[in-house]
Amino acid sequence: MAKRVQDLKPARKADAQAWFKENVAEQKKRYAAIVKEMDELENDREKWYAEFLRIVSTRGWNVNGDQRVVVPASKLPKKPKGRSKVVF
């Protein structure tokens, strides 16, 4: 197998490695705060989903200008098992 440039990984300097670890720790901290906030919104999110599905199955969905299409109940998505997962 041929040796490729992208396979070569130079060693990081100590100060660069320290900076890298510090930034990773900060990102993990921010991510944990975002996940906590999104988990607290779980009950509200369920209400928002239900309200949206009610609206598109009664009033319809705007497809072009003032033209609306009502989504039949058989075509509405089913709720997946488990909790909602918000991806950032």
Backbone as a printed PyTorch tensor [residue, N CA C, xyz], in Angstrom:
tensor([[[  0.8390,  -1.1720,   0.0000],
         [  0.0000,   0.0000,   0.0000],
         [  0.8910,   1.2450,   0.0000]],

        [[  0.4930,   2.2420,  -0.7490],
         [  1.2950,   3.4530,  -0.9020],
         [  1.2070,   4.3370,   0.3320]],

        [[  2.2760,   5.0320,   0.5850],
         [  2.3210,   5.9790,   1.6830],
         [  1.7190,   7.2900,   1.1750]],

        [[  0.7870,   7.8560,   1.9330],
         [  0.1280,   9.0790,   1.5030],
         [  0.4010,  10.2060,   2.4760]],

        [[  0.3220,  11.4240,   1.9650],
         [  0.5950,  12.5970,   2.7830],
         [ -0.3920,  12.6850,   3.9450]],

        [[ -1.6720,  12.3960,   3.6990],
         [ -2.6760,  12.5210,   4.7600],
         [ -2.5000,  11.4680,   5.8600]],

        [[ -1.6990,  10.4460,   5.6150],
         [ -1.4530,   9.4320,   6.6380],
         [ -0.3540,   9.8610,   7.6220]],

        [[  0.4350,  10.8520,   7.2540],
         [  1.5100,  11.3270,   8.1110],
         [  0.9450,  12.3530,   9.0780]],

        [[  1.2130,  12.1790,  10.3380],
         [  0.6870,  13.0740,  11.3630],
         [  1.8530,  13.5780,  12.1950]],

        [[  2.2020,  14.8570,  12.0290],
         [  3.3220,  15.3700,  12.8190],
         [  2.9530,  15.4880,  14.2920]],

        [[  3.9370,  15.3710,  15.1500],
         [  3.7020,  15.4860,  16.5920],
         [  3.3590,  16.9290,  16.9340]],

        [[  2.4300,  17.1090,  17.8860],
         [  2.0830,  18.4600,  18.3430],
         [  3.1010,  18.9280,  19.3730]],

        [[  3.3330,  20.2210,  19.3660],
         [  4.2030,  20.8090,  20.3820],
         [  3.4290,  20.8250,  21.6990]],

        [[  4.1430,  20.9090,  22.7990],
         [  3.5170,  20.8510,  24.1270],
         [  2.5210,  21.9810,  24.3440]],

        [[  2.8680,  23.2070,  23.9130],
         [  1.9370,  24.3200,  24.1120],
         [  0.6950,  24.1760,  23.2450]],

        [[  0.8630,  23.6450,  22.0310],
         [ -0.2870,  23.4080,  21.1580],
         [ -1.1840,  22.3140,  21.7450]],

        [[ -0.5760,  21.2780,  22.3060],
         [ -1.3420,  20.1910,  22.9240],
         [ -2.1260,  20.7050,  24.1290]],

        [[ -1.5350,  21.5770,  24.9340],
         [ -2.2150,  22.1660,  26.0940],
         [ -3.3880,  23.0190,  25.6410]],

        [[ -3.1740,  23.8350,  24.6000],
         [ -4.2480,  24.6650,  24.0450],
         [ -5.3950,  23.7880,  23.5380]],

        [[ -5.0300,  22.7130,  22.8470],
         [ -6.0170,  21.7860,  22.2990],
         [ -6.8720,  21.1770,  23.4170]],

        [[ -6.2360,  20.6880,  24.4780],
         [ -6.9600,  20.0760,  25.5930],
         [ -7.8660,  21.0850,  26.2850]],

        [[ -7.3780,  22.3130,  26.4350],
         [ -8.1750,  23.3670,  27.0710],
         [ -9.4290,  23.6700,  26.2450]],

        [[ -9.2830,  23.7650,  24.9400],
         [-10.4300,  24.0460,  24.0780],
         [-11.4170,  22.8960,  24.0310]],

        [[-10.9230,  21.6820,  24.0320],
         [-11.8150,  20.5200,  24.0570],
         [-12.6330,  20.5220,  25.3450]],

        [[-12.0020,  20.8170,  26.4670],
         [-12.7040,  20.8650,  27.7480],
         [-13.7760,  21.9550,  27.7410]],

        [[-13.4650,  23.1250,  27.1740],
         [-14.4480,  24.2100,  27.0820],
         [-15.6260,  23.8060,  26.2060]],

        [[-15.3580,  23.1520,  25.0930],
         [-16.4300,  22.7230,  24.1940],
         [-17.3300,  21.6870,  24.8620]],

        [[-16.7360,  20.7620,  25.5970],
         [-17.5370,  19.7560,  26.2980],
         [-18.4270,  20.4100,  27.3460]],

        [[-17.9030,  21.4230,  28.0180],
         [-18.6770,  22.1510,  29.0230],
         [-19.8610,  22.8680,  28.3650]],

        [[-19.6070,  23.5530,  27.2440],
         [-20.6870,  24.2440,  26.5230],
         [-21.7170,  23.2490,  26.0120]],

        [[-21.2470,  22.1220,  25.4830],
         [-22.1530,  21.1000,  24.9610],
         [-23.0550,  20.5590,  26.0740]],

        [[-22.4870,  20.3120,  27.2470],
         [-23.2780,  19.8120,  28.3800],
         [-24.3550,  20.8200,  28.7710]],

        [[-24.0260,  22.1140,  28.7440],
         [-25.0150,  23.1490,  29.0670],
         [-26.1360,  23.1740,  28.0330]],

        [[-25.7910,  23.0210,  26.7610],
         [-26.8010,  23.0160,  25.6980],
         [-27.7060,  21.7980,  25.8440]],

        [[-27.1330,  20.6290,  26.0950],
         [-27.9270,  19.4100,  26.2590],
         [-28.8740,  19.5500,  27.4410]],

        [[-28.4010,  20.1050,  28.5430],
         [-29.2500,  20.3000,  29.7250],
         [-30.4240,  21.2120,  29.3870]],

        [[-30.1450,  22.3120,  28.6940],
         [-31.2030,  23.2490,  28.3250],
         [-32.2170,  22.5990,  27.3830]],

        [[-31.7410,  21.8230,  26.4210],
         [-32.6430,  21.1680,  25.4770],
         [-33.4620,  20.0860,  26.1730]],

        [[-32.8880,  19.3890,  27.1350],
         [-33.6320,  18.3760,  27.8850],
         [-34.7410,  19.0110,  28.7140]],

        [[-34.4840,  20.2190,  29.2350],
         [-35.5090,  20.9120,  30.0060],
         [-36.6890,  21.3310,  29.1260]],

        [[-36.4610,  21.4640,  27.8240],
         [-37.5230,  21.8560,  26.8940],
         [-38.3240,  20.6660,  26.3600]],

        [[-38.0320,  19.4660,  26.8280],
         [-38.6540,  18.2510,  26.2830],
         [-40.1840,  18.3170,  26.3090]],

        [[-40.7730,  18.7110,  27.4370],
         [-42.2360,  18.7630,  27.5340],
         [-42.8130,  19.8140,  26.5890]],

        [[-42.1780,  20.9790,  26.5200],
         [-42.6350,  22.0230,  25.5950],
         [-42.5140,  21.5550,  24.1550]],

        [[-41.4200,  20.8760,  23.8410],
         [-41.2020,  20.3950,  22.4850],
         [-42.2970,  19.4210,  22.0670]],

        [[-42.7180,  18.5540,  22.9770],
         [-43.8030,  17.6190,  22.6610],
         [-45.0850,  18.3740,  22.3230]],

        [[-45.3600,  19.4510,  23.0600],
         [-46.5390,  20.2750,  22.7700],
         [-46.4100,  20.9450,  21.4100]],

        [[-45.2130,  21.4250,  21.0880],
         [-44.9940,  22.0770,  19.8020],
         [-45.1990,  21.1000,  18.6520]],

        [[-44.7050,  19.8710,  18.8080],
         [-44.8970,  18.8500,  17.7700],
         [-46.3850,  18.5770,  17.5630]],

        [[-47.1100,  18.3830,  18.6610],
         [-48.5360,  18.0740,  18.5880],
         [-49.2980,  19.2160,  17.9270]],

        [[-48.9860,  20.4520,  18.2920],
         [-49.6490,  21.6090,  17.7060],
         [-49.3620,  21.7050,  16.2110]],

        [[-48.1220,  21.4700,  15.8100],
         [-47.7600,  21.5080,  14.3910],
         [-48.5300,  20.4490,  13.6090]],

        [[-48.5760,  19.2290,  14.1300],
         [-49.2780,  18.1510,  13.4310],
         [-50.7750,  18.4380,  13.3550]],

        [[-51.3390,  19.0490,  14.3950],
         [-52.7560,  19.4140,  14.3610],
         [-53.0180,  20.4580,  13.2680]],

        [[-52.1400,  21.4430,  13.1660],
         [-52.3180,  22.5090,  12.1750],
         [-52.2160,  21.9660,  10.7520]],

        [[-51.2020,  21.1520,  10.4560],
         [-51.0480,  20.6580,   9.0790],
         [-52.1290,  19.6610,   8.7060]],

        [[-52.7740,  19.0290,   9.7020],
         [-53.8350,  18.0790,   9.3690],
         [-55.2110,  18.7440,   9.3300]],

        [[-55.3270,  19.9910,   9.7980],
         [-56.6150,  20.6900,   9.7420],
         [-56.5670,  21.8590,   8.7590]],

        [[-55.6560,  22.8010,   8.9780],
         [-55.5630,  23.9740,   8.1050],
         [-54.7470,  23.7020,   6.8580]],

        [[-53.7880,  22.8380,   6.9760],
         [-52.9630,  22.5040,   5.8170],
         [-51.5840,  23.1260,   5.8770]],

        [[-50.8290,  22.8420,   4.8450],
         [-49.4400,  23.2560,   4.7360],
         [-49.3280,  24.1430,   3.5130]],

        [[-48.7150,  25.3110,   3.6610],
         [-48.5800,  26.2530,   2.5640],
         [-47.5440,  25.7200,   1.5790]],

        [[-47.9740,  25.4850,   0.3270],
         [-47.0480,  24.9330,  -0.6670],
         [-46.6360,  25.9410,  -1.7260]],

        [[-47.5140,  26.9230,  -2.0270],
         [-47.1840,  27.8980,  -3.0620],
         [-48.1000,  29.1060,  -2.9110]],

        [[-47.5180,  30.2530,  -2.5690],
         [-48.3340,  31.4550,  -2.4220],
         [-49.4090,  31.2540,  -1.3700]],

        [[-50.6780,  31.3690,  -1.7940],
         [-51.7800,  31.1620,  -0.8530],
         [-52.3940,  29.7730,  -1.0030]],

        [[-51.7260,  28.8780,  -1.6790],
         [-52.2160,  27.5150,  -1.8970],
         [-51.7860,  26.6070,  -0.7410]],

        [[-52.7680,  25.9250,  -0.1390],
         [-52.4880,  25.0410,   0.9880],
         [-52.9000,  23.6150,   0.6430]],

        [[-52.1940,  22.6740,   1.2330],
         [-52.5270,  21.2550,   1.0870],
         [-52.6790,  20.6750,   2.4870]],

        [[-53.8120,  20.0430,   2.7380],
         [-54.0430,  19.4070,   4.0360],
         [-53.3780,  18.0350,   4.0090]],

        [[-52.6440,  17.7290,   5.0540],
         [-51.9540,  16.4420,   5.1580],
         [-52.9000,  15.4700,   5.8510]],

        [[-53.2690,  14.3760,   5.1790],
         [-54.1630,  13.4100,   5.8190],
         [-53.4950,  12.7440,   7.0240]],

        [[-54.3050,  12.3310,   7.9820],
         [-53.7780,  11.7190,   9.2120],
         [-52.9230,  10.4870,   8.9080]],

        [[-53.2650,   9.7680,   7.8460],
         [-52.4950,   8.5590,   7.5110],
         [-51.0700,   8.8900,   7.0700]],

        [[-50.8220,  10.1280,   6.6150],
         [-49.4870,  10.5020,   6.1480],
         [-48.6760,  11.2650,   7.1960]],

        [[-49.2770,  11.5090,   8.3460],
         [-48.5370,  12.1790,   9.4130],
         [-47.4840,  11.2310,   9.9790]],

        [[-46.3390,  11.7480,  10.3330],
         [-45.2840,  10.8750,  10.8720],
         [-45.6540,  10.3320,  12.2430]],

        [[-45.2000,   9.1300,  12.5110],
         [-45.4090,   8.5210,  13.8280],
         [-44.2690,   8.9480,  14.7420]],

        [[-44.5850,   9.1100,  16.0080],
         [-43.5730,   9.5140,  16.9750],
         [-42.5880,   8.3680,  17.1930]],

        [[-41.2930,   8.6560,  17.0740],
         [-40.3070,   7.6030,  17.3230],
         [-40.2510,   7.2460,  18.8020]],

        [[-39.8000,   6.0380,  19.0860],
         [-39.6840,   5.5950,  20.4790],
         [-38.5420,   6.3440,  21.1500]],

        [[-38.6800,   6.5320,  22.4340],
         [-37.6160,   7.1960,  23.1870],
         [-37.7620,   8.7050,  23.1670]],

        [[-36.7530,   9.3410,  23.6970],
         [-36.7530,  10.7960,  23.7790],
         [-36.2670,  11.4200,  22.4840]],

        [[-36.6240,  12.6790,  22.3030],
         [-36.1190,  13.4190,  21.1460],
         [-34.6370,  13.6660,  21.3530]],

        [[-33.9150,  13.6310,  20.2590],
         [-32.4840,  13.9190,  20.3440],
         [-32.2210,  15.1280,  19.4640]],

        [[-31.7270,  16.1730,  20.0730],
         [-31.3900,  17.3760,  19.3400],
         [-29.9100,  17.3070,  18.9900]],

        [[-29.6190,  17.4600,  17.7220],
         [-28.2410,  17.3690,  17.2620],
         [-27.7430,  18.7710,  16.9680]],

        [[-26.5690,  19.0970,  17.4460],
         [-26.0180,  20.4360,  17.2770],
         [-24.9450,  20.4230,  16.2280]]])
